Amino acid sequence: MSEKIVPTASAQVEKTQSAQAFLQLMRRLHFTIGLFIGPFIFVAALTGTLYVLTPQLENGLYAQQLTTHAPGPSEPLSRQIEAALEYVGSDAQIAAVRPAPGTTDTTRVMFRFADSAPSETRAVFIDPKTLAVRGDLTVYGTSGILPLRTTLDYLHRSLLLGDIGRNYSELAASWLWVAALGGLLLWAVQRRPRRSANRASRTQRMLKMRTWHSLLGLALLAGLLFFSTTGLTWSRWAGDNINALRTHYGWLTPAVNTQLDGSMPPMMMDEHAEHRGHMMHHAPDAPLSPAQFDGVLAAARASGIDAAKLEIRPSYQADKAWIVGEIDRRWPTQVDSVAVDPHTYRVTDKVEFAQFGLLAKLTRWGVDAHMGILFGVANQLVLAFFGLALCVLIVLGYRLWWLRRPAQPRHHPADTLIWAWQRMSLSLRFLLAVVLVVLGFSLPLMGISLLLFLLLDIWRWQKAQRAVAD
């Protein structure tokens, strides 16, 4: 008969000390993230809020280009395209056409030139009724945002610094989820202080500030995790790793097969290709005619592409079909697309949102929600509240740090990550080391910044050791 093994008192003490050391490690890490990564998260939250609040402003600012009040019926789409080609030159390459979705809207004919930046096109806005050119602007990405929001988008993603600047937003997204979960853990285990009329006013302010910081962090927790995850999918280094993982397991969004001979396997689409500059452009070998747009549009409508907002992407390769896709992402189901043979106007392939796998649907919804597109104004208001609340959360964290700072500089080993690490059990340290290595390779900027944190912490620990010895 086996005997039940009862942990000794020393083992219990060691386990308790290891748990306390782990909590101290998380406390120091939470503080370090807030102190050094907080400014990056603040800027990302603020610029993201500006981005989601400007669609209506952009519509008003560019009303001349976007709207028309001319009476009468609309001309065929082919004639509208002819007007745009006459304006820019008949040898210009059409990247996409967005027919006017309503009776007061203009048609957008988008051209790509040799000097066009990745994912940017030059849009000529045509009055569908008079064929007058209403405007000529540079637009960005599949969402077709205009110059104001393009600037804000670049500001949010890269601080207008190009690829180097993208590291700031990736750094913020890499650590945001760690700060959120670490804060949740610290809130769950922290001892609630008793109220006392004898406490100093500074201590009372500190406790009140900590309470507000904790409650606001809890209220924003789900959003923090959501924006950290979706933000990483847009990032440069971690995003490529995530994309490789999704490709390996077949989690990419399905796309229509454009090969006219049917030899290509089912296509998959990366929703963030435009942000990474991965959109492929081919030299034209098959001229197109404006009249083809009428036939392709009619075929797409007949096949069930019924959204008011849609986009026609022609192909300049003889063996490739044209793509007609729904682009009204205010509604999560209106992203169907078809491939149409531009010579016979036969629909060769169709992908409907209902056919998407669960992960592909979640990705589509997540991308649109992150951009403030899903469900329109409601999504914008939620994101604006979240972004501003996150800025307040960071300010409260800095204010709490300022109130808790010691009157005299203190150098003690216990105020370092190294001190806490040394007091954890061997098994716990091994587990954390494995997790950190995996995260460091998966999220490269997190790994690099963590290494810098540790180097700084080692210097502080050694300095504190010398101070204690003296």
MARKE-684898 format. One line per 5 residues: for each residue x, y, z of C-alpha. Coordinates in pm, 1 decimal, padded with zeros to 6 digits, m for minus. Layout:
X:Y:Z | ...;
END
This chain:
00000.0:00000.0:00000.0 | 00156.3:00328.0:m00110.4 | 00203.5:00610.1:00133.0 | 00077.6:00958.3:00063.7 | 00365.7:01201.0:00028.4;
00316.0:01512.0:00238.0 | 00524.4:01816.6:00144.5 | 00768.2:01918.9:00414.4 | 00752.6:02260.1:00574.7 | 01073.0:02366.1:00398.2;
00929.5:02264.0:00060.4 | 00617.5:02469.0:00128.3 | 00827.8:02766.9:00225.4 | 01038.0:02732.2:m00090.1 | 00724.5:02711.0:m00303.0;
00579.3:03021.0:m00138.1 | 00903.6:03212.9:m00182.2 | 00919.9:03113.0:m00549.0 | 00563.0:03233.2:m00604.9 | 00638.0:03562.4:m00430.9;
00951.9:03604.3:m00638.8 | 00749.4:03543.4:m00956.4 | 00500.4:03810.8:m00854.7 | 00787.2:04048.7:m00784.2 | 00926.5:03970.1:m01129.5;
00590.9:04046.9:m01291.0 | 00561.1:04367.0:m01088.4 | 00902.6:04486.5:m01203.8 | 00832.9:04381.5:m01562.7 | 00497.4:04561.7:m01559.9;
00672.5:04872.9:m01430.1 | 00950.7:04845.2:m01689.7 | 00703.6:04804.5:m01977.4 | 00504.8:05102.6:m01858.5 | 00811.1:05319.7:m01814.9;
00988.8:05243.7:m02143.4 | 00718.5:05110.1:m02378.6 | 00435.9:05328.5:m02245.0 | 00523.0:05627.3:m02468.6 | 00509.6:05408.8:m02781.4;
00171.5:05264.7:m02680.0 | 00045.1:05616.9:m02602.9 | 00141.7:05746.0:m02947.4 | m00010.2:05441.2:m03119.6 | m00335.9:05485.1:m02926.6;
m00355.8:05859.4:m02994.7 | m00276.0:05838.0:m03366.5 | m00511.8:05542.3:m03404.5 | m00789.3:05747.1:m03243.3 | m00726.1:06033.5:m03485.2;
m00745.2:05789.1:m03775.0 | m01081.7:05638.6:m03680.2 | m01240.0:05980.1:m03611.8 | m01169.7:06128.2:m03954.1 | m01384.2:05942.7:m04215.4;
m01666.8:06196.1:m04190.6 | m01417.2:06482.9:m04191.0 | m01254.4:06336.8:m04500.1 | m01592.8:06304.9:m04672.7 | m01656.2:06673.6:m04608.8;
m01306.4:06784.6:m04702.3 | m01316.7:06598.8:m05034.4 | m01684.9:06650.1:m05114.9 | m01590.9:06805.5:m05450.4 | m01422.9:06482.4:m05558.7;
m01663.8:06235.1:m05398.0 | m02007.9:06375.2:m05481.2 | m02212.4:06516.4:m05764.7 | m02553.6:06681.5:m05784.6 | m02593.2:06674.0:m06160.2;
m02939.2:06563.0:m06280.0 | m03015.7:06291.6:m06528.8 | m02920.0:05927.4:m06585.0 | m02568.6:05789.8:m06552.7 | m02357.9:05715.8:m06857.1;
m02227.0:05361.0:m06910.9 | m01922.5:05271.7:m06705.2 | m01713.7:05238.1:m07021.7 | m01772.9:05601.5:m07113.0 | m01678.7:05712.7:m06764.3;
m01351.1:05522.0:m06795.8 | m01290.3:05678.9:m07137.5 | m01326.1:06021.2:m06977.2 | m01069.4:05930.4:m06712.6 | m00828.3:05793.9:m06975.6;
m00865.3:06108.8:m07182.0 | m00771.1:06307.8:m06871.3 | m00456.8:06110.1:m06772.8 | m00354.4:05972.2:m07111.7 | m00468.6:05666.4:m07299.3;
m00149.4:05472.1:m07222.5 | m00204.2:05485.1:m06844.5 | m00250.1:05151.7:m06665.9 | m00583.7:05110.4:m06484.9 | m00535.7:04945.8:m06144.6;
m00902.4:04934.6:m06043.6 | m01240.0:05095.5:m06101.9 | m01500.7:05167.2:m05835.7 | m01837.9:05246.6:m05996.7 | m02047.7:05513.0:m05827.4;
m02237.2:05336.7:m05544.2 | m02517.4:05595.2:m05529.1 | m02689.3:05856.1:m05743.0 | m02491.0:06140.5:m05582.8 | m02153.4:05963.6:m05583.2;
m01871.5:05981.0:m05834.7 | m01695.3:05692.7:m06005.7 | m01335.3:05633.6:m05906.4 | m01090.9:05521.9:m06176.7 | m00759.1:05430.2:m06018.7;
m00431.2:05433.1:m06211.9 | m00090.6:05294.8:m06129.2 | 00225.7:05457.7:m06255.7 | 00590.6:05358.3:m06243.5 | 00660.4:05601.0:m05959.6;
00356.3:05501.1:m05750.1 | 00436.2:05399.6:m05393.2 | 00339.7:05046.6:m05280.2 | m00038.3:05017.4:m05241.8 | m00090.9:05375.5:m05363.0;
m00279.1:05465.0:m05679.9 | m00383.3:05787.6:m05849.3 | m00761.7:05816.3:m05849.3 | m00952.7:06022.1:m06103.0 | m01308.3:06099.8:m05990.7;
m01562.7:06108.5:m06272.6 | m01916.6:06246.8:m06261.9 | m02122.4:05949.7:m06394.1 | m02383.5:06183.7:m06546.8 | m02179.5:06460.9:m06708.7;
m01847.7:06270.9:m06746.7 | m01672.3:06571.7:m06594.2 | m01352.6:06515.3:m06398.1 | m01436.0:06606.2:m06037.9 | m01090.5:06554.8:m05891.8;
m00753.1:06381.7:m05902.6 | m00610.0:06243.2:m05575.6 | m00368.6:05980.0:m05449.3 | m00550.2:05702.3:m05261.1 | m00416.2:05419.9:m05048.5;
m00485.5:05050.9:m05009.6 | m00791.8:04835.9:m05055.9 | m00991.8:05072.1:m04835.0 | m00918.0:05355.6:m05079.0 | m00853.5:05617.4:m04813.4;
m00780.6:05970.2:m04933.2 | m00473.9:06188.8:m04856.4 | m00581.6:06306.4:m04508.0 | m00638.3:05958.9:m04370.3 | m00341.3:05821.2:m04563.2;
m00119.2:06063.7:m04373.2 | m00280.1:05962.2:m04043.5 | m00241.9:05596.1:m04134.6 | 00130.6:05643.6:m04202.2 | 00156.3:05842.4:m03878.8;
m00008.2:05560.2:m03683.7 | 00199.1:05283.1:m03842.3 | 00539.7:05444.6:m03883.0 | 00540.8:05802.8:m03750.4 | 00594.7:05906.7:m04115.2;
00944.9:05752.7:m04098.5 | 00895.2:05469.0:m04346.5 | 00993.0:05109.9:m04269.3 | 01219.0:05214.3:m03981.5 | 00928.4:05386.7:m03811.5;
00716.6:05071.3:m03829.8 | 00930.1:04929.6:m03551.5 | 00767.5:05166.8:m03301.9 | 00416.0:05033.5:m03356.7 | 00536.5:04673.1:m03359.3;
00720.7:04731.5:m03031.5 | 00403.1:04872.4:m02877.4 | 00187.8:04581.3:m03000.3 | 00447.0:04323.8:m02888.1 | 00439.6:04436.7:m02525.5;
00079.8:04556.7:m02491.4 | m00066.0:04212.6:m02422.6 | 00208.8:04135.8:m02168.4 | 00138.0:04459.6:m01982.4 | m00236.0:04384.7:m01987.1;
m00210.6:04028.5:m01855.7 | 00058.2:04126.5:m01605.7 | m00162.7:04403.7:m01473.9 | m00452.3:04157.8:m01439.4 | m00233.4:03920.0:m01237.7;
m00108.5:04195.2:m01008.2 | m00462.3:04322.3:m00950.2 | m00582.5:03970.2:m00867.0 | m00317.6:03904.9:m00600.3 | m00255.7:04249.5:m00455.3;
m00371.8:04310.9:m00099.6 | m00650.7:04563.8:m00077.9 | m00536.7:04847.9:00151.5 | m00762.2:04943.1:00437.5 | m00898.1:05293.3:00445.1;
m00758.7:05507.3:00719.4 | m00813.4:05870.3:00809.0 | m00458.4:05886.8:00944.9 | m00288.0:05812.1:00614.0 | m00086.2:06093.7:00463.9;
m00254.3:06277.2:00178.4 | 00022.1:06165.5:m00058.8 | m00043.9:05802.0:00025.4 | m00417.4:05851.8:m00014.9 | m00364.9:06005.0:m00358.6;
m00137.5:05717.0:m00451.9 | m00393.3:05456.0:m00345.7 | m00671.3:05636.7:m00529.8 | m00455.7:05662.0:m00840.7 | m00371.4:05290.9:m00823.7;
m00739.1:05203.8:m00789.3 | m00834.5:05407.0:m01094.9 | m00540.6:05266.0:m01291.7 | m00640.1:04908.7:m01203.2 | m01012.2:04951.9:m01274.7;
m00951.3:05122.6:m01606.1 | m00703.5:04851.7:m01703.6 | m00959.6:04583.0:m01622.4 | m01226.5:04761.5:m01826.3 | m00993.0:04782.0:m02125.1;
m00841.6:04433.7:m02091.0 | m01028.5:04265.6:m02377.2 | m00955.6:04559.5:m02606.2 | m00588.6:04562.4:m02511.0 | m00555.2:04195.6:m02605.6;
m00753.9:04246.2:m02927.2 | m00551.0:04542.2:m03050.5 | m00223.0:04383.4:m02953.9 | m00308.7:04070.0:m03152.0 | m00449.1:04244.4:m03459.5;
m00172.5:04504.1:m03450.5 | 00091.5:04232.7:m03461.9 | m00061.8:04087.1:m03779.1 | 00011.3:04422.3:m03948.2 | 00365.8:04445.0:m03815.4;
00682.6:04398.6:m04015.4 | 00876.9:04122.4:m03838.1 | 00620.0:03951.0:m03616.7 | 00360.6:03992.0:m03891.0 | 00571.3:03788.3:m04132.8;
00602.2:03511.4:m03872.4 | 00227.1:03514.7:m03812.9 | 00160.3:03509.4:m04186.1 | 00395.5:03212.9:m04230.0 | 00209.8:03027.1:m03954.0;
m00128.8:03102.3:m04110.6 | m00001.7:02991.0:m04450.8 | 00134.4:02665.3:m04308.2 | m00197.0:02574.6:m04147.4 | m00415.7:02709.0:m04427.9;
m00567.7:02991.2:m04223.2 | m00542.5:03259.5:m04492.2 | m00854.8:03411.6:m04642.5 | m00965.7:03232.5:m04961.7 | m00944.4:03430.5:m05285.1;
m01079.2:03368.8:m05633.2 | m00872.7:03169.6:m05881.2 | m00785.5:03403.5:m06168.6 | m00618.8:03143.1:m06392.5 | m00842.2:03109.3:m06698.7;
m00727.7:02757.7:m06787.5 | m00821.0:02633.3:m06439.3 | m00473.8:02497.2:m06371.0 | m00412.7:02694.3:m06052.8 | m00506.6:02553.6:m05709.5;
m00744.3:02752.4:m05483.8 | m00592.9:03092.2:m05405.4 | m00536.9:03242.6:m05061.5 | m00517.5:03611.2:m04978.3 | m00315.4:03801.5:m04718.9;
m00536.5:04080.0:m04582.9 | m00231.2:04288.2:m04489.9 | m00036.5:04259.0:m04814.9 | m00098.6:04624.3:m04896.7 | 00062.5:04735.8:m04569.0;
00372.8:04529.8:m04629.1 | 00415.7:04637.6:m04990.7 | 00373.1:04279.7:m05114.7 | 00110.7:04351.1:m05378.6 | 00232.1:04208.0:m05708.4;
00237.8:04411.1:m06029.8 | 00298.0:04255.3:m06370.0 | 00402.8:04408.8:m06695.7 | 00099.8:04429.9:m06928.9 | 00083.3:04185.4:m07220.6;
m00287.7:04210.2:m07299.0 | m00440.8:04550.8:m07379.4 | m00785.4:04617.9:m07241.8 | m01081.3:04815.0:m07368.5 | m01313.9:05035.1:m07160.1;
m01605.7:04843.2:m07310.9 | m01489.4:04529.2:m07129.2 | m01574.3:04689.2:m06797.0 | m01943.6:04700.6:m06890.3 | m01950.9:04328.7:m06970.1;
m01748.0:04226.8:m06665.8 | m01967.1:04435.3:m06433.7 | m02288.0:04290.0:m06581.6 | m02156.5:03935.0:m06542.4 | m02061.5:03998.7:m06180.1;
m02402.7:04145.3:m06100.6 | m02573.3:03847.6:m06262.8 | m02365.6:03609.5:m06049.0 | m02483.3:03764.1:m05722.1 | m02236.7:04044.8:m05652.8;
m02504.6:04283.6:m05528.7 | m02330.1:04525.4:m05291.8 | m02352.7:04893.4:m05381.3 | m01978.8:04937.8:m05324.3 | m01763.0:04719.2:m05540.6;
m01429.6:04726.2:m05718.6 | m01324.6:04591.6:m06058.0 | m00959.1:04490.1:m06087.7 | m00859.2:04424.8:m06449.3 | m00574.3:04200.2:m06553.9;
m00322.6:04289.6:m06821.1 | m00225.3:03924.5:m06866.8 | m00404.8:03725.2:m07132.5 | m00438.0:03413.0:m06917.6 | m00578.8:03588.5:m06610.9;
m00939.6:03673.7:m06526.2 | m01057.7:04006.1:m06390.6 | m01172.9:04029.7:m06028.9 | m01491.6:04198.8:m05912.4 | m01523.9:04221.7:m05536.6;
m01756.4:04373.8:m05280.8 | m01579.7:04633.9:m05063.9 | m01847.9:04759.0:m04827.1 | m01689.2:04636.0:m04505.4 | m01936.8:04808.5:m04279.1;
m02123.3:04479.8:m04313.0 | m01913.1:04170.8:m04242.9 | m02081.1:03957.6:m04509.1 | m02033.3:04190.0:m04808.6 | m01689.1:04077.5:m04919.8;
m01786.3:03827.1:m05191.6 | m01580.9:03826.2:m05512.4 | m01585.1:03666.8:m05856.0 | m01336.2:03607.8:m06134.6 | m01466.1:03698.8:m06482.2;
m01319.6:03613.6:m06821.5 | m01293.4:03958.6:m06988.9 | m01336.0:03806.1:m07338.0 | m01639.3:03581.4:m07291.8 | m01777.9:03748.2:m06974.7;
m01808.3:03408.0:m06815.0 | m01771.2:03383.6:m06434.7 | m01484.9:03138.5:m06383.0 | m01472.2:03134.5:m06002.6 | m01657.2:03276.3:m05705.1;
m01572.6:03306.3:m05335.8 | m01845.4:03396.0:m05088.3 | m01796.5:03507.7:m04731.8 | m02025.2:03226.5:m04617.8 | m01764.7:02979.5:m04746.9;
m01484.3:03127.3:m04536.0 | m01351.4:02913.6:m04253.5 | m01402.1:03035.3:m03898.5 | m01046.2:03167.4:m03862.5 | m01068.3:03346.9:m04197.0;
m01394.8:03511.3:m04087.5 | m01247.2:03612.0:m03753.5 | m00945.9:03758.3:m03933.2 | m01168.4:03957.5:m04169.5 | m01378.0:04090.8:m03881.5;
m01069.5:04163.5:m03673.0 | m00898.6:04361.9:m03949.3 | m01210.7:04567.3:m04020.3 | m01280.9:04627.9:m03651.0 | m00921.7:04739.4:m03593.0;
m00958.0:04992.0:m03876.8 | m01290.7:05123.2:m03746.1 | m01482.4:05007.0:m04054.3 | m01701.9:04729.3:m03914.1 | m02058.1:04854.3:m03849.8;
m01959.1:05209.6:m03937.2 | m02000.8:05487.0:m03680.3 | m02059.6:05246.7:m03390.2 | m01716.8:05092.1:m03449.3 | m01559.8:05438.3:m03471.2;
m01707.2:05550.4:m03139.2 | m01595.3:05232.8:m02960.1 | m01241.3:05266.9:m03093.5 | m01225.7:05636.5:m03008.0 | m01335.7:05565.7:m02650.8;
m01085.3:05284.7:m02619.8 | m00797.8:05486.6:m02764.3 | m00856.5:05786.4:m02539.8 | m00910.2:05563.1:m02234.4 | m00581.3:05385.7:m02306.8;
m00404.4:05722.8:m02318.4 | m00558.3:05808.1:m01980.0 | m00451.2:05469.1:m01843.8 | m00090.7:05538.7:m01940.8 | m00098.8:05888.5:m01791.6;
m00237.3:05743.8:m01466.4 | 00045.1:05490.0:m01465.5 | 00307.1:05762.6:m01496.9 | 00135.1:05968.1:m01230.8 | 00132.2:05667.1:m00998.7;
00503.4:05613.0:m01060.9 | 00571.1:05977.9:m00979.3 | 00377.3:05961.2:m00651.2 | 00551.0:05637.3:m00548.7 | 00901.8:05756.4:m00622.4;
01121.1:05759.8:m00309.0 | 01220.4:06093.9:m00156.8 | 01584.3:05983.6:m00179.7 | 01728.8:05766.9:m00457.6 | 01721.0:05405.9:m00339.6;
01951.9:05132.9:m00463.9 | 01842.0:04790.9:m00346.8 | 01878.9:04456.4:m00526.6 | 01512.2:04374.9:m00462.2 | 01415.4:04649.5:m00709.2;
01547.7:04449.6:m01004.4 | 01434.4:04165.1:m01226.2 | 01755.0:03973.3:m01153.6 | 01684.4:03962.3:m00778.9 | 01339.0:03813.9:m00838.1;
01470.9:03568.4:m01097.5 | 01733.0:03430.4:m00860.7 | 01470.9:03352.8:m00595.1 | 01239.9:03152.1:m00817.5 | 01255.1:02773.7:m00824.4;
01466.1:02603.3:m01090.0 | 01161.4:02449.7:m01259.2 | 00983.7:02785.6:m01279.9 | 01293.0:02954.7:m01419.8 | 01327.5:02682.1:m01682.9;
00963.3:02720.3:m01786.6 | 00993.1:03098.3:m01811.1 | 01316.5:03069.6:m02006.6 | 01149.1:02845.5:m02266.2 | 00854.5:03085.7:m02296.6;
01087.4:03385.1:m02333.3 | 01294.9:03216.7:m02603.6 | 00983.8:03124.8:m02804.2 | 00842.8:03477.0:m02771.0 | 01179.4:03630.8:m02851.9;
01199.5:03446.4:m03182.7 | 00829.9:03489.5:m03267.5 | 00822.1:03858.9:m03175.4 | 01173.2:03979.5:m03261.9 | 01134.4:04334.7:m03133.6;
01011.2:04201.0:m02801.2 | 01319.4:03979.3:m02781.6 | 01559.6:04262.9:m02861.9 | 01396.8:04506.6:m02618.8 | 01383.5:04240.9:m02346.2;
01756.5:04185.4:m02389.1 | 01810.9:04560.2:m02345.6 | 01588.7:04556.4:m02035.5 | 01798.1:04276.5:m01888.0 | 02127.3:04449.3:m01961.4;
02001.4:04763.4:m01790.4 | 01868.2:04556.6:m01502.6 | 02200.1:04375.2:m01455.2 | 02375.8:04710.6:m01431.3 | 02121.0:04832.7:m01173.8;
02149.7:04506.8:m00977.2 | 02527.5:04528.1:m00961.9 | 02508.9:04891.4:m00857.6 | 02257.6:04804.3:m00584.1 | 02477.6:04517.1:m00464.4;
02769.3:04753.3:m00422.2 | 02548.2:05005.2:m00240.5 | 02428.7:04740.6:00006.9 | 02783.8:04616.0:00062.5 | 02902.7:04968.2:00144.1;
END
